[in-house]
Amino acid sequence: MRLEERSIDLLNMVSLLSITIVDRKIKADIDITKSPQPTGLTHRIGFYEVTNKKGDVKDPLTGEIVTADNPNYANVVLSKSKKIELDTNLLNQGQLSHSGSYLLDSGKLYAPYITTFDSQQRSATYFAYKEANLDRSSHIVSLGTNRFGMEDSPIGVAKGDFKDITISMNFQFADPPFAV
């Protein structure tokens, strides 16, 4: 099977990472760029598994499916142990950083999220699904194949350019497809 790299843009600008056509572990190399414009915020960025393109997640405690418009969605996503988290505390404005390589399970969909922290450590988390965001607005969009742009402030304060944080990902098989 061929490794296909793509992000899916749905009509409501939801961006997903689809690793659904291979049957092996995939290594994802992730690069993060922080906007050169100072925001006074720090960020934690992550990816979590969703069960479908609508963003439903399985609650690890109850086994129930939780939809993006459920008030408990953020709690379920952030409590999941199977997620990738990237911290940008040491990243300067305008700086590109290779955050590392991560193994992803094939046959899965992964959605991005961003948690912002102000100088007093108050936080807000935004998801790829606007229904899951407190302001019901988009904060994460696809900027092309395996590139995501993130808006880190609430609508009304945000610039709306989706360049506060950008993430680029490259993929390869974690193991060769056959013995050499």
N, C-alpha and C positions, 0 to 999 in steps of 0.2 A: 504494500500500500504506500501511497505517496503522502508525504507530509505537506499539508496545505496550510499556509499561514494566511489568516484573514481576521478581520473584525467585521461584525455585522451591524449595520446601521438600520434600525427599525424606524418607522414613521415618526415616532416620538423621540428621536435622537438617542435612543438607548444604544450604548456601545458594549459589546460583549467580546470576549476572547473565546473562540471556538476551537476546541481540540477534539473534534468528534469523529474524525475519519481515520484515525490510526489506532493500532492496538498495542502500543508500547508507551513507555515513559518518554516524556518530552522534556528537554532541558531548555529553559527560558532564560536568556540573558536580558537583563532589564537595565535601561539607562534612564535617569531622571534629570530633567533640567528645571531649575527654579527661575522664575521670571526675574529680569534685572530690576524691575520696579519693586521697591521695598513695600511689604504689606504689614510688617510687624507680627506676622503669624508664623508658627512652626507647623509642620504637617506630619501625619502618619498616613501612608498610602497603603492600600492593600487590594488583594483580589480574593474573592470567595466563590465557592461553587454554588451555582444555581441549578435548579432542576429543569428549567425550560426558559425560552426566550422572554417570557413575561417576568422573570426574576423571582419566581417562587423559590423558597428555601425550605429545607427540612429541619424542623426543630430537633436538635440532638437529644434533648431531654424527653420530649413527648412523642417524637416520631411524626408529628402532624406537619402538614404543609402550611407554610405561612406566606401570604401574598404580600406584594410590595406596598399595598395600601393599608396593611394591618398596622395598628399603632405599636405592636410589639416587634415589628420587622427589624429595627436597628438592634434591639437587644439580642435577638436570635442570631443575626449576622455577626455581631461583635463577640458573641460568646462561643462561636464555632471554633473548634481547635484546628480544623483543616482550612487554614487560610494563609495567605502570604502577607506579611506586613513589612513595609519599608519605612524607615525613619529618615527624615530630612534635616534633623537638628544640626548636623555638621556641614550642611550644604549652604554655601554663600549665594547671595542673589546673583543670577545670571550664570551660575556654575552648573556644568554638566558633571554627573557622577555615575559611574558604573556601580550599581548597587549590588551586583552579584548574579549568580546563576541559581535557578530554582528548578526543582523537578515537579512536573505537573502530571496528573493522571490523564491518560487519553480517554476519549469517549465522554468528555465533560465540557460544560460551559462554565466560564469564569467571568464574573462581573467585577469591575473596579469600584473602589470607594476611597474617599479622602476624609480624614479627620483633621480639623484645624484647631490650633490652640493659640489663644492670645497671651499677652504678657502676664496675665493673672491665672493662666492655665485653665481658663474656661474653654470648653470645647464645643464644636458642632461637627456632625458627621453628615456627609453628602454621598449619595449613591448614584449609580448610573440610571436608576429608575426614579423619575421625578415624583411619582406617587409616594415614594418612600421618604422624600425630603420634606422637612417641616414646612418649607415655603412653597412646596409643590412645583418647584422650578428645576430645570436641567442645570446640572453643575459639572457633568462629565460628557464629553462628546468625542467622537472619532475624528482624528485629524488625518486619517489615511490608514493604510494597512498596518495594523499592530502599533498604531500611535494614538494616544489619548491625550486630550487637553482637559484641564480641570480648572474650574472657577472656585476659588476658596472662600468667597464671602457671600453673605445673603444677598438676594436680589434687592435692589434699591441702594446697596452699597457697592455691589460688584460692578466691574467694568464690562463684563459680558464678552470678553475676548477669548476665554477658555485657555489662557496661556500662563496662568499663575504657576502651574506645574504642568510639565509635559512628560509623558512616559513613552519610550520606544522599546519595543521588544523584538528580539530575534530568537528563532527556534531551530533546534536540531534534535535528532533522535539522541536519547541518553545512551543507548547501546546501539552498536551497528546492527543492521538488519540480518546479517549472516556472518559466520565466522570467516576470518581472513586467513 
